[in-house]
Amino acid sequence: MGREVCVPGPLLLLLVALCVCARGLGPEPDQPFLPPPGWVSLGRVGPHESLSLTFALRQQNLQQLQTLVQDVSDPGSPRYGKYLLLEDVAALVRPSTLTLSTVYKWLVAAGVQDCQTVITEDFLTCQMTVQQAEQLLPGAEFHRFVGRLGGGRVVRSPHPYSLPGALAAHVDFVGGLHRFPRASSVQQRSGPRLKVEDSLGLHLGVTPAVIRERYNLTAQDVGSGSANNSQACAQFLEQYFHDADLEEFMKLFGKSFPHKDSVSRVVGQQGHGRAGLEASLDVQYLMSAGANISTWVYSSPGDSGAGCFSGPKGHLFRPSFPASSPYVTTVGGTSFRNPFMVTEEIVDYISGGGFSNIFPRPQYQDEAVSHFLGSSTHLPPSHYYNASGRAYPDVAALSDGYWVVSNHVPIPWVSGTSASTPVFGGLLSLVNEQRLLNGRPPLGFLNPRLYSMQGRGLFDVTQGCHEACLDEEVQGQGFCSKSGWDPVTGWGTPNYPALLKALLDP
């Protein structure tokens, strides 16, 4: 899967604001319209077949919103922690009356009437026929594609679309035309061979107990059951979890700490087919790291090292989204130096990281990134990446060798940064629990505070590199970790007691 964002519940409200800041201008310049490898066209779709498109309407007051986000996220600001309500965000960014009227009249004129919006009214999802869609978006031509590797079937346009001139000032982009579901980033690796010389102190894969030992959590480091704190995980690739798998997982691996056996609420459609390995992993480790905290799952239909893209001038590193957004705390991946023991961590070669080609470097990370670029002796060639872009990840956690229960079967050696993200998110939920119990607001957007801490509360990871382009110039090697912040493991992995101390102050 593309990188998920699993966050403590109080962060969700702020992220609504953060996401609307990233206004798109249509498909990325380097995004191909042709299907990616593994997808085959079955031909054009009939004109009366139904499909769903999402229209991103032009928002208002984005500069004002950006200033507000900075103020409530900066520990030095008098507005720190004084978050907006969702209704306040909606009133701020809601498209103008002219935009709403123009778009609705355009859709109704084409016979499109089955549309749903959100409280901010900036995203409009409409059901329509293929004929109506091609009439609305000149140039689009819808085909049915099938994934050879179990990706299912999707309807997409292998051609660019255009908007009528009168709509250009009101619609930023249309979703549902070009992007294909990405393959899951979760992998099941073959476990390393164990030399049976001395099994004392060894483990046979990462479990909640191993996570808690490595990151120094005690049995008392769990939620209080308070209704004021919650956490959530979003699933966007038609992957679903099963309650029975979560219950079995906790029976096997949750005996040493208080926990919840079920999700508090599912928002959206929860499929009834086979459980997805990635969805199972997300929920099970969010709820075991952030143990005994109310958990929601957002479900909707619809990892790669530095990444690699072949452009007209040769290979480039290709950053992923939303990991490269400056408004997301991105989690890289690590492995144990000894895969059978709780040891110091090194880079997991699949850990994502790099520099955005879209978002400029935010001020909060300018000092850390400048130091990395100025002090590193083995950087990839400069034309592979945009050194002035938003750099990521921000932090890291174990991403290799997890046990997961999926479709009633315990599965070992599951790996991917989809594992590290819910673990770090769960620990932040525990921090928020303590902040709330001490009469303080939840953390909200973490990055400005995180970078001001300069690694306090985190284990620095200083060895290893992640994968990149398999060409003669970089030969598969991307960026490498070093002391301090780096674009492989960020500031490092959590040392929970020290992290709690660093984040508990107002």
FITOR-502023 format. One record per atom (N, C-alpha, C, O): x negated, y, z. Coordinates in steps of 0.05 Angstrom, whole numbers, plus 5000, padded with zeros to 4 digits. Layout:
N
XYZ...
END
This chain:
506
498349765000500050005000498350255000496050245009499450464989498050714993497950765023499350645039496150935030495850975058498351075071499451275062499350945092501751035107500951245127498651285133503051385138502651565160504351465182506851485181503151355203504551255226503851455249501551485256505951595260505351815278507151795302509251675301506251905325507951935348510352095341510252285325512652025353515152155346515152455347516152585328513952595368513952885368512453005345512853245339510752855331509452975308511252995284510753155266513352835283515052815259516253085252516353165229517253225273518553485268516653675255517353815236514153685265512153865253511453775225511053945207511253505220510553415194512553485172511853515149515153525181517053615162516153885151516253935127515154055169514154315160511554285143511254415123509854095152507354065138507653965110506354055091509453775106509853655080510853865060510053855036512554045069513654235049511554435041511954575021509354455056507254635048505854545022504954715006505854285018504354174995506154174970506953954961506654404959508454424936506954314912504754404905508354134897507054024873507654204849509554354849506054174829506354314804506854114781506154164758508053894787508453684768506353464772504853474792506253274754504253054757501453174758500953374745499653034772496853124773495653124745496452964728493853314740492653334713491353074704491353014680490352914723488852674714490652424716489652194713493252454721494952224725495852124697497152274682495251874691496051764665499051704665500251634685500351734641503151674639503551374632505651264638501551254621501750974614501650804640500450894660502850574640502950414665500150324673498450284656499650284699497050194708496749894701498749764694494349784702493849504697495749324713496149374737496749114701498548934715501548984710503148834719502149204696504949264690505349254660503749354644507549124652508149074623510949174617512849134632511249314595513849424587515549204574514649044558518049194583520049004571521749154551523749034540521049394544522649544525524249764537524449794562525549924520527150144530529650054545530649834540530450214563532850154579535350264565535250464552537550114567540050204555540950474564540450544587542250624547542950904553544950934577545051144590546450724582548450744603547550614630549150604649545050524631544050414655543450634675542750864668543850574701543550784722540650794732539250584734539851034739537251064753537451294772539351444772535351324789535251534809532851714805530651614801533251974805531152164802531252364826533452424836528952464834528852654856527752924846525552934834529253134850528453404840527353564864528753594884524953654861523653824882524254114876523154224857525954234892526754514886524754714899523554654920524454934886522555144895523255244923525455334927521455214942521855304969521155604973519855714955521955714995521455995001519556015025519255825041518256235028516756315052514556115059514056065083513156005039511155805045508755935059507455805076508056175053505756305066506456355096504756315113508856435101509756475129509756205144508956195167510655995131510655735143507755645149507255535171505955685131503155605135502055755159500555635175502656005162501656155185502856045211501356025231505355975211506655865235505355595242504855535265504855425222503555175227500855215240500155075259499255395230496655455241496855545270495355465287498855715275499155835302499955615323498755605344501855445316502755245336500755015339500954855357498754995320496854775321494154865332492454695337493655125335491055225344491055255374492655425384489355105388489355125418488755415428489455475450487455575411486855845419489056045414488856285421491255955402493456135396495556145419496055945431496656385425498756395445501256245437502956185454501556165412503856015403503355715402504955565393500955635412500255345411502355175425503155225448503354975411505254785422508154885423509854735432508655125413511355235412512555175385512655355367513454935381514254835355516954945346518655005363517354955320519955025309521854785310520954555309524354845313526454635310526754585280526154745263527854345274528254275246530054475232529654545209532054575247533954775236532455035229533155165209530455105245528855345240527155305215526955495198526055065212524455015188526255025163525455145143528554905165530454905143531155195134531255255110531755365154532455635147530155785134530655965118527755715141525455855131524855775102524255945085524955515096523955425069526255365050525655315026528655375059530955295041530755455015530355705015531155324992531055464966533155694966535155684980532655884949534356114947537156034936537355824924539056204941541756154931541756134900543155974889540056294888539856284859538656024849539655904830536655924863535455664856537555434859537855274841538855434881540855224886543055234865543855024854544055474860546255504840545355424812546755284798542955504804541955444777541555144773542355044752540455014793539854724790542454564790542854384774544354634808546854484809548454524783549654334773548554764773550054814748548754654725550254544708546154644724544754494703545354194705545854064684545454084729546053804732548953744725549553544711550753914735553653864730554253884700555953734690552954064686553354094657552653844642553753784621550753684654549953434641551653204651551152974643553553254668555353044679554252904703555252694711552153014716550952894740552253014765552153254769553552844780555052944804554352784829554952874851553152554827552552384850549752454860547752324853549552664877547052754888547152774918549152824930544852724930544552754959542152934965540052924951542353104985540153274993539453235022540553055035537553385032536653365059537253635073538153825060536653645099537453885114536054135104537154355105533654105093532254335082533154405053532454615043534654235041535854265014533754304992534354414971531254224997529154264977528654014961527154024941529753784969529453544953532253434947533853394966532853394922535453314913535253054898533953044877536352834909536252574896538852514882540952514895538752454856541252424841541252164826539252074815543652034825544051804809545251894782546952064781544151784760545151864734544551634714543151444721545651664690545051464670542351544656541451774658541251354642538751404627539251614606537551794602541651604594542251804573542252084585541252274573543452124609543552384622540652474629540052704626539052284639536352354648534652454624533152644626534952314601533352394578534452654566532952794553536952714570538052964561537053194578536353414568536853144605535953354623532953404621532053634624531353194614528453214615527353144587526452924583527353334568526353274541523553154542521753254557523152954526520552814525520552554540519052374533522252534561522352284577523652064560525452114545522651824564523651584550523351354569521151264574525551254579525451054601525250764591526750674574523250634602522750344596522950184623522550294644523549934620523349754643520649614643519849504623519349624666516649504669516849284690518349304709515249074685515048854705512148834714510348854697511848784740509148754750508248464749509648284758505948414737505048134734504248014760504247764763503548174780502448074805504548104827503848174850507048064821509148074841510048354849511148394870509548544831510348824837513248884832514149104837514848684823517648724817518148864791516348864773520448984788521249124763521949414770523249464790521049594753521649874757522350004730521549894709523750224731524350374707522750634708522950784727521050684688519350914687519151014658519850874639518251264656517751384629514751384624513251504639513851264602511051264595510251524579508051534568512051714579511551964565512052204583513652174602510752424579511152664596513952784591515052754569514952914612517553044609517153344610514953444617519153494602519053784604521753874616523653724617521754124626524054244637524954484620523254614609527554534618528354774603527155024616526655034640526555224600525255464609526655594633525355704650529355584632530855714653530555574680531155694701529455324680529155174705526355194716525855114739524455294701521655294709521155434735519455354750522655644741522255794765523755674789523555774811525255464784526855344806526255054813526954964835524954914795524254624800521254594798520054654778520054494820517154454820516354204805514454204789517753984809517153734795519553544798521353594814519453324783521553124785520252854791518452774777521152724811520052474820521652244809524052264805520252014804521651774795521151714766522351534754519351864753518851824724516251674719516251494701514151734733511551634725510151454745508851254737510351514770508751364790509851074793512251034796507950884793508650604796507950524825506150644837509450324836508750234863505850134863504949994845504450214884501650134886501449864900503149804917499449714893499049464906498349504936497149714942499149324953498549354981495549364986494049224973494849545004491949565011491249355032488849325039493149205043492649005062491548755048492648665028489448645059488248405047487948195069487648255092488247935060487547725079484847615070484647485049482847665086480147575080479547305092480847225111477647165080476646925093475047005118473347175116475646875140474246935164471346845163470746635150469546985175466746905176466346645191468046575208464246495185463846245198462846285226461146465231463846135244463146155273461145945280461645705276458846025290456845835300457645755328457645915347458245505331459245405357456845345375456345115382455445555383453245525401454045615429453445485449455545825430456445925456458946095451458746315441461245985458463746115452464646315474466746435471463046335495463746515517463846805507461946905495466146935512466447215504467147255475467147485466467647045460468247075432471247095428472847015445472047215405474847215397474947115368472947115354477347035360477746935333479447115316481047025300479047375320480547575304481547795323481747755347482348015310483248245326486148215334487948165317486748235359489348225371489748475388487848625392492148515399492548745417490548735441489648945450489948495451488048485473485348575465483948715481484448505441481848595432481848905428479849035435483949005416484249295413484049435440482549635443485449335459485549465486482749445500481949625514481349225495478749195507476749395494475349535508476749395468474849565454475249865460473350015463477749955461478350235465478950305494479950525500478350115512478350175541481150245552481350425568483150095543485850125555486149915577485249685574487549995598488249805619491049715616492549815598491949525632494749425630496649645637499049635630495749855652497550075660497750285638499350475641496050275618496150475596498350405576497750315554500750445585503150395568505150625573504750785591507250635557509250835560510950775585511050555595512150985595513850965619516650885613518250835632517350875588520150815580521851075579524251055576520551305580521951555580523351595553522251525532525651715554527151775529526052015515526752075492524252165528523152405516520852355496520152535481519852105496517552045478518351825459519651635467517451845434517951645415515751645394514251845392515651445377513751425356515151315331517251195334513951345308515351255284513351165263511051255263514250995245512650895223514350905198516650825199513150985176514651005151513750795131511450735129515750665118515150455098516450545071518850605070514750565050515750675025515250495001515550584978514550245005514050074982515849834981515049614972518349864990520249644991519149405006519649175000517649475028516749265046518349295072518949525080519049075084520749075107519548895129518148705123520148965154519348795176521748635186524048705180521248425200523348265212523148275243521048255254525448325256525448335285524348075297523048085318525047845285524147595296521047565295519947455313519847685274516847685273515647855295513747775308516848085300515948255322516148115349514348135365518447985353518847845378516847625382515747585404516247475361514347255362511547365366509947255381510847585353508247715356507747795385505647745396509747915398509447995426509347755445507947765465510647535438510447295455507647185454506547095474506447195430503747085426501547275437499647175450501847535433499647715437500247945457498448105462502647955468503348175486503648105515505048245529502547885523502947785550501547955572502347955595499448105564497848235584498648525590497348655606500848625577501648905581504548925576505748785560505949115591508749165586509249265557507649415547511449175545511849255517514849235511516449125527515649335488518349305477518249085456516349065441520448935454520548705435522148775410522248615391523249015408524849085385524549385379523949545396525049455353525049735344527549865354529749745353527350115363529650255373531650335351534050325355530550405328532350495306530950465280528650525277532450385259531550385232533150595216535550595216531750785204532950995188532550915158530250895149534750875144534550795116535350505113536650385131534750395090535550115083533349925092531049945084534149725108532349515116533049265100535249145104531349175082531848945065532148685081531248665104533448495069533948235082532448015069532947775076530548075052528847865040526547805057526647825082524347715045521947645059520647895072520748105060519547855095518148075108515548135092514247955082514848385091512348465078510048455099510348535122507748355090505448335109504648615119504048645143504648815102503849075110505849205129505049325149508449175124510449275142510349145169510549275190509848875169509648735194507248835210507448875235505048875197502548975210503049245222502349295245504249425207504749695217506349695243505549815263508549565243510449575266509149435290509349535312507949205285506849045308504549185322504349175346502849325307500549455320501249735329499949835348503149875317504050125329505350075356504850225375506849855358508349805383506649665404507449655427504349555396502549435416500449635425499549625448499549825408497750035416499350245432498550325454501550345421503350525435505450355450507850375444504550195469506249995481508350115499507850315513510749995498512950075515514050355509515150485526513650445484514650705475516850655454516450485436518950795455521150775435520050815407518651015402520750635389519650645362521750645341523650485342521550825322523350845299521750755274519350785273523250645255522050575229523650715207526050685206522250865191523450995168522950825143520650785136525050725131524750535109525950655084528250755084524550645061525550755036524550585013522250505012526350524993525350384969523550574953523050804958523050494941521450654923518350574922516850704907488050295000485450335011483350284989483550084974482150414988480650394964477850524965476750584944476750554989474150684991474250974980476251114986472251054965472351324953474251334929474951544920475051094919476751094895475051144870472751244873476051084847474551124822476451184800478451054796475751394784477451474761475551524738473551654740476351414715474751454691475851694675477951674663474351914677475252164663473852194637472152034629474452414623473152464596470152504598468752474578469152574622466252624625464952404641462752444651466252174644465151954660466651904685468852004689465551744703466851664727466851884748465052044749469051894763469352074785470551924809471951724804469952014833471351904856474252014856474652244850476151844862478951924861480151924889480651704900480652154901481852154928484752064928486052084907485651964950488451874952490152074966489152254981492752054962494652234975496852064988497651864976497752135012497352385027494952395045494552585060493152195043490752195060489152445057487852545076489052565032487452795027488853065033487753275028491253045044492653295051491353415076490653275094491153685076489953815100491853815124491053895146494353725120496253725141496853455153498953415166495153265147495452985157492852915171490652975162493152775194490752655207490252385195491952205199488052355181487552115165485651935181483752025193486251675179484751475195483251285177484451155160480651285180478951095165478750825179480150775198477050645168476950375178474150285187472150375175474050115207471450015217471749705221473949595221469449585225469249305232467449275256465749455262467649055270465748985291463048905278463048775257460848985291458248905281458148595281457248475261459048475302459348185304462348125302463848195321463247995281466147965277467547795298469947785300465947645315467147475335466847585363467647455383465747835366465347945392466248235392466248375371467048335416467748615419465148775422464048795444464248875399461649015398462049295388464349385385459849445384460049705371461149665342461049445332462149875331463349865304461549975283459950155287461949865259460549965235462750025214465049955218461950135192463950205171465149955159463649755153467749945155469049745138468949855110469850065104467749695092467149805065469649895050469350045031472049795058474449885044475550155055477550255045474250255076475250505088475450725067473550785053477750855065478151075047476751325057476351355081475951495039474751745047473651895023473151785002473252155026472252315004473152605006473452715028473652724983474353014981476653044961476652934940478553214969480853264952480153424927478453604929481353364905481153524881483353734879483253904861485253734897487453914897487354114919487654354915486954024944487054194967484254294974482354144976483954564978481354664987480754585015482554515030478254605022477454535049478754725070478354965068480154615089481354795110479254905129477154785133479855125140477955265158477255085182474955095191479154935192478654785217476354585214475154505233475754495189473654295185471254405171469454255164471154665167469054785151466254735163464454655149465954775189463354735202462454445200460154395194464254265206463553975207462753875179460753735176464253955159463653855132461153985121459553855108460854245126458354375117455954245129453854215115456054175154453754045167453253775155450953705150455353625149454953355136453553395109451653255103454653565092453553605066450653705066449053635050450053875086447453995088445353825100442953865096446153615115444253455130444053165119442253015127445753085100445752815090443552795068443352965051442052575069439852535050440652345027439152325008442852215029443552015009446452054999448051875000447052294989449652354978449952244950447952224936452352164942452752094913452252344896452352564906451852304870451452534852453852724854456152644857453252984854455253194860457553194841459753284848457253094816459453104797461552894802463652884789461052714822463052504829465152614847467252484850464752834860466752924880466753224882464853364873468853334894469253624896468453704925470053684943466053794928464953844955466454074969466254094994468054234955469454454967472354374975473854534985473054124969475754034975476153935004474253905018478653895011479353785038477953515040478353345024476353485061474853245066476353065085477653155104476152805081477552615099475952345099474452295081476352175119478352185141477552365164475352485164479252385184478752545207477752375231476152465247478752125232478051935253478051655241478451635217477651455257477651185247478550995270478751075293478950745262479550525281479050265267478650255243479050045282478649785271480649725248482949785251479649615226481449555203480949275192481849215171479449115206478548855195479248625214478748645239480348415203480648165218482948145237482748025258485248265231487548275248489248015246489347885225490547945269492647745269495347885266495848085279497047775248499647885243501647655241500947445231504047695250506247495246508047605224509147815226508347445203510047525180511547285171510347075165514247305169515947085161515546835178515346615169515346895205515146695226512446555227512046365242510446645211507846515210505746695220505446925210504146615240501746775249499646765227498746545219498746995218496747005196494247145206494447365217491947015203489447135213487947295192488547275168486047455201484047595184485447775163484647785139487447925172488748125155487248385158486648465181486648515136484948755137486048985120487448935101485349225127486149465112486449695131486949655154486149945120486550175137489450205145490150385161491250045134493950035144494049915171496149935185491849795180491649695208490649915226491749945248488650065218487450265235489350495241489350615262491050565221492850795224494850755246495050935263496450535247498350505269496950485296498150565317494550365297493150345323492550625334493050685357491350795317490751065327493251225333493351365353495351185316497851325322499051235348500151405363498950975354499950875380498550995403499751055424495851025401494351145424495051435427495151535450495551585406496451855408499251875421499852065435500851675417503451665431503051645461504551765476501051485469500451465498499451735509500151805531497851875493496952135502499352325505499552475525501152315486503452495487505252425512506352595524505352165518506852075542505752215567507252325583503152225570501952345593502252655592502652775613502152765569502553055567505453125576505853325590507352975566510153025574510552985603512053145616509352785615509652735644508352955660509153005683506453095648505153315662506353585655505153795660508653585642510053835635508853995612509254235610507353855595506053985572507453905546508653685545507254065526508453985500506853765487504453725493508053605469506553405454504553535436504553785433502753375425500453485410501253625384500053825377503253515370503853635344501553565325500353355327501053755306498953715286496253725300495553925312494653505298492353465314489753595304488053665319489553625277486853685266485453925276483053905282486654165279485154385289483954335317481654405322485454205334484454135361482253925359480253935373482753725342480853505339478153605330476053525341478053775311475453875301474154065321471654085322475654205337474554375358473254215380471454305394474153955383472953785403470253675395468653585412469653675369467053585358466253305368463953265375468153125367467552845373467952765402467652525408468752945420469252865447471652665448473652705434471352455464473452255466473352035445475151875443471252035429471151845407468351715406466351835413468351455397465851315393464751395365466151345345462451495363461251575338460351315323459051145334461151295298460351065281458251165261458751355246455851055262453651165247452350975227450351045215453550745223452350555204454350445184456650375192453550445159455250325138456150525117456150765122456850415094457850575071460350455061460850215065462050605047464350485034463950455004462050564993465850314992465550244964466550474946468050644955465550474921466350674902466150564874466550324870465450724855465350644827463250424822460950454832463950224808462050004801460750074774461249954754458950274775457550354751454550364757453750314779453050424737450150414740449050644758446950614770450650864760449551094774449851064805447851104819452250984814452550954843452650664852452450604875453050474833452950184838454750104861453949944877457150204861459150124880459050254907460750194924457150424912456850554938457850834938457250994920459550894957460651164960459151324981456651354979460551425001459251585022458451395045459451175047456551485061455551335083456051485109456051735109456351335131456851465157454151565169452051465161454351755187452051865201453051985227455451985232451252075243451952195268453652445264453152605246455752465280457652685277459852615257460352375251461152815245463252765226462052665199459952765191463452485186462752395159465252315145467252245157465252315117467652245102468051945098468951855077467351795119467851505119469351425144471251265143468451525167469751465193470551715208471351695231470451955195471152195209469352245233466952215232470652315255469252365280468752105295467152105315469951885287469551625301472051495310474251575302471751295327473951135337474651195366472951305380477051135375477951245401476751105425476550855426475951255444475251165471477551275489477351495498479551115494482151225504481851395529482951615529480551305550480451475574479151755568480151955578477051755552475752015546477452175527477552425529478852045508480552185490482952305505483752535500484052155524486252255540485352505556486852705557483052495567482052715583481652965565482253185573480652915541480053145523482653275513482753505507484753105510487253205498489453275519491553375512488953225544490953265565491053555574493153645583488853695570488953985578490954135561491554045538491954355571493954505555492954585527494454705512
END
